[in-house]
């Protein structure tokens, strides 16, 4: 049985995440921490945060299958799972043609990687796939607990939920900018997503859900930036998170862009809790 996730996750960079940050996020009510930027196969960054906390789930978002050896990942999983199996997710992804040497068929590579994890005894319900296109989403439905996604919108989340069905996890990630000056917030958001929008996998996925070459040409349209990077006050950001939940997400992973990321994450968590009280009494 897979781990149940509450509605709010937080993204931290694996190489920079600290124990103090993990404790602060757990205290702020976050349900998961997702370690970004291709964590190492030894999963020591994950283990350190799990050992410092008592409740919060920690996962990788995501291990790059061209860089993280699957056998080492499996050994690392078993090393940690004895104490923390109910709080540990292994998120894996196929990387990108533009940055990964030897990149070939991503679906075949992920399937082979899953074969190795399965043979080594890593439960499928503790694995999540970074899945954008229909073929990878179907693989996530068949062989994993669900999917982690970045650079998506509620429309993609709705499509992912249709493919995965009601029982799998769908966890989209969103950048957030806590700034009520819309133009300044958009510029901050543009700077954050610009490197990723030059990657074919992300751009192609956005085209599939209705964005055009005009939207995707730098400096990128306001409607695209507004969809990818939630901005405004904390209440407005909480409404954007709720839109993802309504579209079928189990949880939204929040990546705070700009200064004082933990302060931003605390403010967003409070706004989400306040909104839940208003919605549900």
Sine and cosine of phi, psi and omega as CSV:
sin_phi,cos_phi,sin_psi,cos_psi,sin_omega,cos_omega
0.00,0.00,0.77,-0.64,-0.07,-1.00
-0.95,0.31,0.29,-0.96,0.04,-1.00
-0.96,0.29,0.73,-0.68,0.10,-1.00
-0.99,0.17,0.64,-0.77,-0.01,-1.00
-0.90,-0.44,0.71,-0.70,0.18,-0.98
-0.96,0.28,0.03,-1.00,-0.22,-0.98
-0.97,0.25,-0.21,0.98,-0.19,-0.98
-0.78,-0.63,0.85,-0.53,0.11,-0.99
-0.86,-0.51,0.27,-0.96,0.00,-1.00
-0.76,-0.65,0.65,-0.76,0.08,-1.00
-1.00,-0.09,0.74,-0.67,0.17,-0.98
-0.77,-0.64,0.51,-0.86,0.07,-1.00
-0.97,0.26,0.79,-0.61,-0.13,-0.99
-0.82,0.58,-0.69,0.72,-0.09,-1.00
-0.95,0.32,-0.31,0.95,-0.11,-0.99
-0.91,-0.41,-0.18,0.98,-0.07,-1.00
-0.90,0.44,0.68,-0.73,-0.02,-1.00
-0.91,-0.42,0.36,-0.93,0.09,-1.00
-0.86,0.51,-0.67,0.74,-0.01,-1.00
-0.87,0.50,-0.64,0.77,0.03,-1.00
-0.90,0.43,-0.68,0.74,0.00,-1.00
-0.88,0.47,-0.70,0.72,0.02,-1.00
-0.89,0.46,-0.68,0.74,0.00,-1.00
-0.89,0.47,-0.65,0.76,-0.01,-1.00
-0.94,0.34,-0.61,0.79,0.08,-1.00
-0.88,0.47,-0.70,0.71,0.01,-1.00
-0.91,0.42,-0.50,0.86,-0.01,-1.00
-0.98,0.19,-0.07,1.00,0.07,-1.00
0.99,-0.15,0.15,0.99,0.04,-1.00
-0.94,0.34,0.55,-0.84,-0.05,-1.00
-0.99,-0.12,-0.32,0.95,-0.01,-1.00
-0.41,-0.91,0.46,-0.89,0.20,-0.98
-0.89,-0.46,0.77,-0.64,0.04,-1.00
-0.93,-0.36,0.86,-0.50,-0.04,-1.00
-1.00,0.02,0.90,-0.44,-0.13,-0.99
-0.99,-0.10,0.07,-1.00,0.12,-0.99
0.93,0.37,0.78,0.62,0.14,-0.99
0.78,0.63,0.94,0.34,0.05,-1.00
-0.84,0.55,0.37,-0.93,-0.02,-1.00
-0.96,0.27,0.45,-0.89,-0.04,-1.00
-0.91,0.41,-0.34,0.94,0.02,-1.00
-0.96,0.29,-0.23,0.97,0.05,-1.00
0.84,0.55,0.39,0.92,0.01,-1.00
-0.90,0.43,-0.57,0.82,0.04,-1.00
-0.89,0.45,-0.64,0.77,0.06,-1.00
-0.91,0.42,-0.75,0.67,-0.05,-1.00
-0.86,0.51,-0.67,0.75,-0.03,-1.00
-0.87,0.50,-0.67,0.74,-0.02,-1.00
-0.96,0.28,-0.60,0.80,0.06,-1.00
-0.89,0.45,-0.66,0.75,-0.03,-1.00
-0.93,0.36,-0.39,0.92,-0.03,-1.00
-1.00,0.00,-0.17,0.98,-0.08,-1.00
-0.83,-0.55,0.12,-0.99,-0.08,-1.00
-0.84,-0.54,-0.32,0.95,-0.13,-0.99
-0.77,-0.63,-0.63,0.78,-0.21,-0.98
-0.93,0.37,0.62,-0.78,0.08,-1.00
-0.99,0.17,0.60,-0.80,0.06,-1.00
-0.81,-0.59,0.73,-0.68,0.01,-1.00
-0.62,-0.79,0.25,-0.97,0.05,-1.00
-0.99,-0.10,0.69,-0.72,-0.01,-1.00
-0.57,-0.82,0.98,0.22,0.06,1.00
-0.60,-0.80,0.31,-0.95,0.17,-0.98
-0.94,0.34,0.79,-0.62,0.02,-1.00
-0.99,0.14,0.89,-0.46,-0.12,-0.99
-0.94,0.34,-0.23,0.97,0.09,-1.00
-1.00,0.10,-0.26,0.97,-0.09,-1.00
-0.90,-0.43,-0.59,0.81,-0.08,-1.00
-1.00,-0.10,0.93,-0.36,-0.03,-1.00
-0.87,0.49,0.78,-0.62,-0.10,-1.00
-0.90,0.43,-0.63,0.78,0.02,-1.00
-0.90,0.43,-0.64,0.77,0.04,-1.00
-0.92,0.38,-0.63,0.78,0.05,-1.00
-0.87,0.49,-0.68,0.73,0.01,-1.00
-0.89,0.46,-0.70,0.72,0.04,-1.00
-0.88,0.47,-0.65,0.76,0.00,-1.00
-0.91,0.42,-0.66,0.76,0.04,-1.00
-0.84,0.54,-0.76,0.65,-0.05,-1.00
-0.92,0.40,-0.54,0.84,0.06,-1.00
-0.88,0.48,-0.61,0.79,-0.07,-1.00
-1.00,0.01,-0.55,0.84,-0.17,-0.98
-0.91,0.41,-0.41,0.91,0.02,-1.00
-0.85,0.53,-0.55,0.83,0.00,-1.00
-0.98,-0.22,-0.45,0.89,-0.22,-0.98
-0.71,-0.70,0.47,0.88,-0.08,-1.00
-0.85,0.52,-0.52,0.86,-0.04,-1.00
-1.00,0.10,0.11,0.99,0.02,-1.00
-0.72,-0.69,0.31,0.95,-0.14,-0.99
-0.82,-0.58,0.83,-0.55,0.13,-0.99
-0.88,-0.48,0.62,-0.78,0.12,-0.99
-0.96,-0.27,0.97,-0.25,0.09,-1.00
-1.00,-0.08,0.76,-0.65,-0.02,-1.00
-0.80,-0.60,0.45,-0.89,0.01,-1.00
-0.52,-0.85,0.36,-0.93,-0.13,-0.99
-1.00,0.00,0.13,0.99,0.05,-1.00
0.93,0.38,-0.39,-0.92,-0.12,-0.99
-0.58,-0.81,0.61,-0.79,-0.02,-1.00
-0.83,0.56,-0.57,0.82,-0.08,-1.00
-0.94,0.35,-0.38,0.93,-0.14,-0.99
-0.82,-0.57,-0.25,0.97,-0.11,-0.99
-0.94,-0.33,0.91,-0.42,0.03,-1.00
-0.89,0.46,0.65,-0.76,0.03,-1.00
0.98,0.18,0.15,0.99,-0.02,-1.00
-0.85,0.53,0.81,-0.58,0.10,-1.00
-0.75,-0.66,-0.60,-0.80,-0.05,-1.00
-0.87,0.49,0.92,-0.40,-0.05,-1.00
-0.92,0.40,-0.62,0.78,-0.02,-1.00
-0.91,0.42,-0.69,0.72,0.02,-1.00
-0.89,0.45,-0.64,0.77,0.00,-1.00
-0.90,0.43,-0.70,0.71,0.03,-1.00
-0.90,0.43,-0.67,0.75,0.01,-1.00
-0.87,0.49,-0.67,0.74,0.03,-1.00
-0.91,0.43,-0.66,0.75,0.02,-1.00
-0.89,0.46,-0.68,0.73,0.05,-1.00
-0.89,0.46,-0.61,0.80,0.06,-1.00
-0.84,0.55,-0.69,0.72,-0.01,-1.00
-0.91,0.40,-0.72,0.70,0.02,-1.00
-0.88,0.48,-0.68,0.74,-0.01,-1.00
-0.90,0.44,-0.71,0.71,0.01,-1.00
-0.88,0.47,-0.49,0.87,0.00,-1.00
-1.00,0.02,0.07,1.00,0.11,-0.99
1.00,0.04,0.28,0.96,0.08,-1.00
-0.99,0.16,0.86,-0.51,-0.07,-1.00
-0.91,0.41,0.66,-0.75,0.02,-1.00
-0.87,0.49,-0.49,0.87,-0.04,-1.00
-0.99,0.16,0.15,0.99,0.14,-0.99
-0.91,-0.41,0.20,0.98,-0.04,-1.00
-0.87,-0.49,0.70,-0.71,0.08,-1.00
-0.84,-0.54,0.56,-0.83,0.00,-1.00
-0.94,-0.33,0.65,-0.76,0.18,-0.98
-0.98,0.21,0.99,-0.11,-0.17,-0.99
-0.85,-0.53,0.83,-0.55,0.05,-1.00
-0.95,-0.33,-0.83,0.56,-0.06,-1.00
-0.99,0.16,0.25,-0.97,-0.07,-1.00
-0.85,0.53,-0.65,0.76,-0.03,-1.00
-0.90,0.43,-0.68,0.73,0.00,-1.00
-0.94,0.34,-0.58,0.82,0.07,-1.00
-0.90,0.44,-0.63,0.78,0.05,-1.00
-0.91,0.41,-0.59,0.81,0.06,-1.00
-0.90,0.43,-0.66,0.75,0.06,-1.00
-0.88,0.47,-0.62,0.78,0.03,-1.00
-0.91,0.42,-0.61,0.80,-0.09,-1.00
-0.99,0.11,-0.53,0.85,-0.25,-0.97
-0.74,-0.68,0.20,0.98,-0.04,-1.00
-0.55,-0.83,0.05,-1.00,0.03,-1.00
-0.97,0.24,-0.30,0.96,-0.03,-1.00
0.44,-0.90,-0.49,-0.87,-0.13,-0.99
-0.71,-0.71,0.57,-0.82,0.20,-0.98
-0.94,-0.34,0.72,-0.69,-0.01,-1.00
-0.72,-0.69,0.46,-0.89,0.11,-0.99
-0.74,-0.67,0.36,-0.93,0.00,-1.00
0.83,0.55,0.75,0.66,0.01,-1.00
-0.79,-0.62,0.07,-1.00,-0.02,-1.00
-0.75,-0.66,0.17,-0.99,0.07,-1.00
-0.83,0.56,-0.49,0.87,0.04,-1.00
-0.90,0.43,-0.67,0.74,0.07,-1.00
-0.91,0.42,-0.64,0.77,0.03,-1.00
-0.87,0.50,-0.66,0.75,0.04,-1.00
-0.88,0.48,-0.70,0.72,0.01,-1.00
-0.91,0.40,-0.64,0.77,0.03,-1.00
-0.89,0.46,-0.67,0.74,0.01,-1.00
-0.89,0.45,-0.62,0.78,0.03,-1.00
-0.88,0.47,-0.65,0.76,-0.03,-1.00
-0.96,0.27,-0.66,0.75,-0.09,-1.00
-0.99,0.16,-0.35,0.94,-0.04,-1.00
0.99,0.12,0.00,-1.00,-0.17,-0.99
-0.97,0.23,-0.31,0.95,-0.20,-0.98
-0.98,-0.21,-0.10,1.00,0.00,-1.00
-1.00,-0.08,0.33,-0.94,0.01,-1.00
-1.00,0.07,0.68,-0.73,0.13,-0.99
-0.81,-0.59,0.90,-0.43,-0.11,-0.99
-0.79,-0.61,1.00,0.03,0.10,-1.00
-0.97,0.23,0.52,-0.86,0.08,-1.00
-0.94,-0.35,0.59,-0.81,0.00,-1.00
-0.71,-0.71,0.69,-0.72,0.27,-0.96
-0.94,0.34,0.54,-0.84,0.10,-1.00
-0.72,-0.69,0.63,-0.77,0.07,-1.00
-0.83,-0.56,0.91,-0.42,0.00,-1.00
-1.00,0.07,1.00,0.04,-0.08,-1.00
-0.35,-0.94,0.84,-0.54,-0.04,-1.00
-1.00,0.08,-0.09,1.00,0.13,-0.99
-0.99,0.11,0.97,-0.24,-0.18,-0.98
-0.88,0.48,-0.69,0.72,-0.04,-1.00
-0.92,0.40,-0.66,0.75,0.03,-1.00
-0.92,0.40,-0.64,0.76,0.01,-1.00
-0.90,0.44,-0.64,0.77,0.03,-1.00
-0.90,0.44,-0.64,0.77,0.02,-1.00
-0.90,0.43,-0.63,0.77,0.09,-1.00
-0.89,0.46,-0.68,0.73,0.02,-1.00
-0.90,0.43,-0.67,0.75,0.03,-1.00
-0.85,0.52,-0.70,0.72,0.00,-1.00
-0.88,0.48,-0.58,0.81,-0.02,-1.00
-0.95,0.30,-0.61,0.79,-0.09,-1.00
-0.99,-0.11,-0.23,0.97,-0.08,-1.00
-0.78,0.62,-0.73,0.68,-0.01,-1.00
-0.88,0.48,-0.57,0.82,-0.06,-1.00
-0.98,0.18,-0.51,0.86,-0.01,-1.00
-0.96,0.29,-0.18,0.98,0.14,-0.99
-1.00,0.09,0.00,1.00,-0.01,-1.00
-0.99,-0.12,0.76,-0.65,-0.15,-0.99
-0.86,0.50,-0.63,0.78,-0.04,-1.00
-0.87,0.50,-0.71,0.71,-0.01,-1.00
-0.93,0.36,-0.73,0.69,-0.02,-1.00
-0.89,0.46,-0.68,0.74,0.00,-1.00
-0.89,0.45,-0.63,0.78,0.02,-1.00
-0.91,0.42,-0.66,0.75,0.01,-1.00
-0.91,0.41,-0.57,0.82,0.09,-1.00
-0.90,0.44,-0.63,0.78,0.00,-1.00
-0.87,0.49,-0.51,0.86,-0.06,-1.00
-0.98,-0.19,0.24,0.97,0.22,-0.98
0.91,-0.40,0.02,1.00,0.03,-1.00
-1.00,0.06,0.47,-0.88,-0.16,-0.99
-0.94,-0.33,0.13,-0.99,0.08,-1.00
-0.86,0.52,-0.57,0.82,0.03,-1.00
-0.90,0.44,-0.69,0.73,0.05,-1.00
-0.87,0.49,-0.62,0.79,-0.19,-0.98
-1.00,-0.08,0.06,1.00,0.05,-1.00
-1.00,-0.07,0.81,-0.59,-0.01,-1.00
-0.81,0.59,0.79,-0.62,0.37,0.93
-1.00,-0.04,0.24,0.97,0.09,-1.00
0.95,0.30,0.58,-0.81,-0.06,-1.00
-0.96,0.28,0.44,-0.90,0.07,-1.00
-0.87,0.50,-0.62,0.78,-0.06,-1.00
-0.92,0.40,-0.54,0.84,0.06,-1.00
-0.94,0.34,-0.74,0.67,-0.01,-1.00
-0.88,0.47,-0.66,0.75,0.00,-1.00
-0.89,0.46,-0.55,0.84,0.01,-1.00
-0.97,0.25,-0.58,0.81,-0.09,-1.00
-1.00,0.06,-0.53,0.85,-0.07,-1.00
-0.83,-0.55,0.95,-0.32,0.02,-1.00
-0.94,0.33,0.73,-0.69,-0.03,-1.00
-0.54,-0.84,0.25,-0.97,-0.09,-1.00
0.84,-0.54,-0.42,-0.91,0.10,-1.00
-0.99,0.17,0.10,-1.00,-0.09,-1.00
-0.89,0.45,-0.56,0.83,0.01,-1.00
-0.91,0.41,-0.65,0.76,0.03,-1.00
-0.91,0.42,-0.67,0.74,0.04,-1.00
-0.89,0.46,-0.66,0.75,0.03,-1.00
-0.87,0.49,-0.59,0.81,0.04,-1.00
-0.91,0.42,-0.61,0.79,0.07,-1.00
-0.90,0.43,-0.63,0.78,0.06,-1.00
-0.90,0.43,-0.67,0.74,0.02,-1.00
-0.89,0.46,-0.56,0.83,0.03,-1.00
-0.89,0.45,-0.60,0.80,0.06,-1.00
-0.92,0.39,-0.67,0.74,0.03,-1.00
-0.88,0.48,-0.69,0.73,0.01,-1.00
-0.90,0.44,-0.48,0.88,0.01,-1.00
-0.98,0.19,-0.16,0.99,0.06,-1.00
0.80,-0.60,0.04,1.00,0.01,-1.00
-0.96,0.28,0.62,-0.78,0.18,-0.98
-0.98,0.19,-0.60,0.80,-0.04,-1.00
-0.48,-0.88,0.47,-0.88,0.13,-0.99
-0.91,-0.41,0.80,-0.60,0.07,-1.00
-1.00,0.03,0.85,-0.53,-0.11,-0.99
-0.98,-0.19,0.82,-0.57,0.08,-1.00
-0.93,-0.38,0.95,-0.31,-0.03,-1.00
-0.97,0.23,0.84,-0.54,0.00,-1.00
-0.98,-0.22,0.71,-0.71,0.03,-1.00
0.96,-0.30,-0.29,-0.96,-0.07,-1.00
-0.97,0.24,0.43,-0.90,0.08,-1.00
0.78,0.62,0.87,0.49,-0.05,-1.00
-0.86,0.51,-0.61,0.79,0.00,-1.00
-0.93,0.38,-0.62,0.79,0.08,-1.00
-0.88,0.48,-0.67,0.75,0.05,-1.00
-0.89,0.45,-0.70,0.71,-0.01,-1.00
-0.90,0.44,-0.61,0.79,0.07,-1.00
-0.89,0.46,-0.71,0.70,-0.02,-1.00
-0.89,0.46,-0.66,0.75,0.01,-1.00
-0.91,0.41,-0.68,0.73,0.01,-1.00
-0.87,0.50,-0.69,0.73,0.01,-1.00
-0.89,0.45,-0.67,0.75,0.00,-1.00
-0.91,0.41,-0.62,0.78,0.05,-1.00
-0.90,0.44,-0.69,0.72,0.03,-1.00
-0.89,0.45,-0.68,0.73,0.02,-1.00
-0.88,0.47,-0.65,0.76,0.00,-1.00
-0.92,0.39,-0.62,0.79,0.03,-1.00
-0.90,0.44,-0.62,0.79,0.05,-1.00
-0.89,0.46,-0.71,0.71,0.00,-1.00
-0.90,0.43,-0.64,0.77,-0.05,-1.00
-0.96,0.30,-0.59,0.81,-0.15,-0.99
-0.92,-0.38,0.00,1.00,0.04,-1.00
0.96,0.27,0.00,0.00,0.00,0.00
